[in-house]
Amino acid sequence: MSSRSDHHIEHSESTDTCQCFHCHLPIEGKPPYTAVVNEIEQPMCCPGCKMVTEAIIAGGLDNYYQHRTDSALQANSISNKLREELLLYDRDDIQKDFVIERSSSDETPDETLEKQASLLIEGITCAACVWLLENHVGLIEGVSRVSVNLSTHEAQVSWNPEKIPLSTLLIAIHEIGYKAYPWREDRQEALLKKENRTFIRRLVIAGIGAMQVMMYAVALYSGAISNDMTDPYRDFIRYVSALVATPVIFYAAAPFFKAALRDLKVKNLSMDVPVSIAIGGAYLASLWATVTGSGEVYFDSVSMFTFFLLTGRYLELRARHATSRAARALRNSLPSSCLKKEGNDYVRIPLKDLKTGDRVRVLPGDSIPADGLIIEGKSSVDESMLTGEYLPISRSINEAVMGGSLNVDNAIEVEITHVGDETQMSAILQLLKHAQQDKPAIAKLADRVASWFVGAVLITAIAVFWYWSGSEPQHAFWIALSVLVVTCPCALSLATPTALTAATGYLHKLGFLVTRGHVLEGLGKVNHIVFDKTGTLTQGKLQLEEVRAVNGCNLSEQELTAIASALESHSEHPIAKAFIKPTSVITAPLVAESPVSHTGQGLEATIDGDNYRIGRPDFCSPDNTPSTPDTPGQWLLMSRNNQALCWFRISDSLRAEAADVIHKLKSYGHKVTLLSGDQNSVVSSVASQLNIDSWQAEISPEGKLDYIRQLQEQGDHVLMIGDGINDVPVLAGANVSLAMGNASDLAKTTADAVLLSDDLNRLVDAFELMKKTRNVIRQNLGWSLAYNLTALPLAAAALIAPWMAAIGMSISSLVVVGNAMRLNGKQADKKQARSKAHTTQYKAVEA
C-alpha cells in the first residue's frame, strides 16, 4: 500500500484535482499553498491548514500524519492525535482569520469581550442536525450563542474565552459526529460541491438497486401467484435480491443510520430515527427470511423507500444550495483584477492589491472593483446585483459608485474610497449572513413539534405492532413498518423553513434585505407604520438654497459656506451632503478640530480657536436665540462662540413613489405616522402633501423612542422606517425596523431589514409577499398534518404497504417544497415583467 504522501502526488499528476493533505477537501487546479511534511511538499487548500500543519510538525507531532487514516478521522470518538490538532486552534495567531472579538452586550460595551467564530460544519444533512448542533454546543458553559445555517453549513459560535477555549467547542462538535473547520469561502464551496456529488452517487446507487430488485420481485410475485416456482429458484432470486439491496442499505441509506445513532446518543428524537428503524428492520427481517427460507422478503420495498426518501432530500438539498448562490453570485460580481493608474499609464493588478486612494480605470462592461468616487468621465451604472434596481443609474464626476456594480456606457476613472470589509458589498454580505443565521420563532416551533411528533409515531408503531401480533403475527412487523414510514415528519419540518427561505430570497432579489429572522412574522402583526422624513419619505439629496447672514456678520457667503462645510464634513446626516461641494472655492480648506455631534441638535467644532455650532437655533445660540426666517423651508443656524452668524435654507424633494405607497399602506388598514426633528412648517408641509394625519415635528431621538413605546403600550405593533444615526434608538425599540439603503452603517446594522433598492414600493411588495408567505405556511402545515392524520389510520389498518408508504411520504415532502417554491415562481414572473418595463423606459429616455 502506498503512503499518504505518495497518494497525493499520484493524484495530482493524474488529474486536475487533488486533496488538501491536512483537511482532505478537494483543491481545483494547482494547490495555492504547500507545506513540507516528512521532507515531501504536500498540497494545502488555505493558509489555515498550512499554519496548522507547520505547527504540528514544529511541535514534533509529525507521526500524526503517518498514522492518520480516513476512517480514524471519520470516527465519532476523538483520538489523542486529533485532540492535539484541535488544541492548536486555541492560538490567537491561528484564530485571527476566522474569529472576531465583540462586546458581550450591545448596551454595555465595557463588559467582558466575547469571541465569535465562523465555522464550517461537515456532516449536516437536515434540519434535525441544525437543532442538535445548536442545542448540544449551546448548553456548554461559557457559550452564549450558537447559530447554524442549514443552507450554507456555516455556524456562528459566540463564547467567553475566559471560561472555555475554542478547542473544547470543536471537540464537542466532533464527538457528536460532525467536523468543524474555520470558515473560508472556497472551503465552503468545495464542501457544498462534495455534498452534492456524494448525494448524487447515493441516489444513483439507490435508484439502480431499486430497479434491479423490483425486476426480481416481479418474478417472485409471479411465481407466488402461479404457484409454479420451486424453492431453489425462489431462494436463488432472494439471495440475488439481498446482494443487490445490500449496497443500497449500507451506502445509500448510511446517512440515515449515522444521523439516527448520533441523535440517540444525545437523547434526541429526529425523523431519522423512525426512518432508520424502518429501513434497518425491513432489511434484517428480509435477510432472516432469505436465510431461513421462511416468511416474506421486502428488499424491493426497502430499496424503493430509500430511493424515494433520498430523492425528496436531494430536492431539498438543491433548494438549500440555491439560497446560498445569491451571496456567492454577489461576491463573484467583483472582478479578479483592475486597471490601476500609475503615472500616465494603467497597469493591471490583482484586486487584493487595491488600496484606498488608488485610481482605477473601469471600461464599459467591466465591474467596478471597490467603492469610490468618479473623478473623470460619466456613465450609467447597473447596481441591480446590489440593490435590485434594474434601471441603470447615471453617475458623473464626484458621485459615488459601489464595488460590484457594472459600468454600462463609457469608460470612467474612479478614486477608491473603501476596500475589503469596508465596502458596501461587504456590509450587505454581513447583513445577509446574519439574516441566514437568524431563525424565526415559527421555524423553531416547527422543529420542536417535529421532535414530539417522532416520539408519538414510535409509540403508535409499537402499539400497532402489539395489536397485530395478537391477530396476524406474520403481518405485524410490516404493518408497524408502514406506520413508521408513512408518518415520517419530513414534510412537517420542511413546511415553514422552505416558505421563509423562498420569501426572503425573493425579497433580497428585489433589494429588500431581511437581516433578522422575525421580520416576515413581524410584518404580519404590524398595524402602525412610523416614518422618519429626511432620506425616507424625501429623496435625502438636500441642496443649499440660500445663505442669509445675521445682522452684524462681516463674513461673505463663500466664507460662511466654507465654515459650514468644514463642520458638516464630520457628520453622516443627509443634511451634511448639502454643504460638501465637488470643488472648494477656498484654496486651502478649513479644518474643524475636536468635532462633537449632538444627536438631534447639531454639530460643534473648533476652527482657528473659535467654537462653531450648526443645527437647531436653540442649540447654536441658547442665550439669544434669533427668530426663524419667514420664508418657507428648512432653516439651520450657524453660530460662533454662541453668537448667531447666519441662516442656511435647505431644500429637499419628496420621493416620487411616496404618496402612492402611503395610500396603499393606509388601504391595507395600517396607521401611518410621521416623526421628524425638522421644523414644524417643513414637517407639516410634507404631511399635508402625503395625506398623513398623524405627525410630530422638532422631536428628539429620545422623544421618538418614547412615542414608539407609548404606541406599543396601547397594543400597537410598530414598524419604524429611518435612515440616520439619530434614528438608531427608535429602530432598536420598534417591533420591526427598516433602514433605507442610503442610511448610516449604524442604522443598517441596528435595523431588522435594509431597503437596498431605495424604493419605497419594495415595502408594499414585502407586505404583499408576507401575506402570501403566511398562506403558504398555513397550507404546508395543514397539508402535512392532514396527510399524517389520514395516512396513519390507513397504515395501522394494514391498507398501506411499506413501498406505498415510502412513495406517500416522499410525495408529501415534495408537495411542501413545491408549494413553497411558488413564492419564487410567481414573483419571478412579475420581476421579469418589471425588468422589461424598466429596460424599455430606460431606452426611451436614452433615445
ABEGO torsion letter per residue (X at the ends): XBBAAAAAAAAAAABABBBBAAAGBBBBEBBABBBBBGGBBBBBABAAAAAAAAAAAAAGAAAAAAABBAAAAABABBBAAAAAAAAAAABAAAAAAABBBBBABAABAABBBBBBBBBBBBGBABAAAAAAAAAAAAABBGBABBBBBAAAGBBBBBBBAAABBAAAAAAAAAAAGBBBBBBBAAAAAAAAAAAAAAAAAAAAAAAAAAAAAAAAAAAAAAAAAAGABBAAAAAAAAAAAAAAAAAAAAAAAAAAAAAAAAAAAAGBBBAAAAAAAAAAAAAAAAAAAAAAGBEBBAAAAAAAAAAAAAAAAAAAAAAAAAAAAAAAAAAAABBABBBBBBEABBBBBBAAABBBGBBBBBBBGBBBABBBBBABEBBBBBAAAAAGBABBBBBBBGBBBBBGBBBAABBBBBBBABBEAABAAAAAAAAAAAAAABBBAAAAAAAAAAAAAAAAAAAAAAAAAAAAAAABAAAAAAAAAAAAAAABAAAAAAAAAAAAAAAAAAAAAAGBBBABAAAAAAAAABABBBBBABGAABAGBBBBABBBBBBGBABBAAAAAAAAAAAAAABABAAAAAABBABBABABBBBBBGBBBBBGAEBBBBBGGBBBBBEBAAAABAABBBBBBABBEBBBBBBBGGBBABBBBBBBBBBAAAAAAAAAAAAAGBBBBBBBABBAAAAAAAAAAAGBABBBBGBBAAAAAAAAAAAAAAGBBBBBBBABAAAAAAAAABABBBBBAABBAAAAAABABBBAAGBAAAAAAAAAAAAAAAAAAAAAAAAAAAAAAAAAAAAAAGABBAAAAAAAAAAAAAAAAAAAAAAAAAAAAAAAAAAAAAAAAAAAAAX
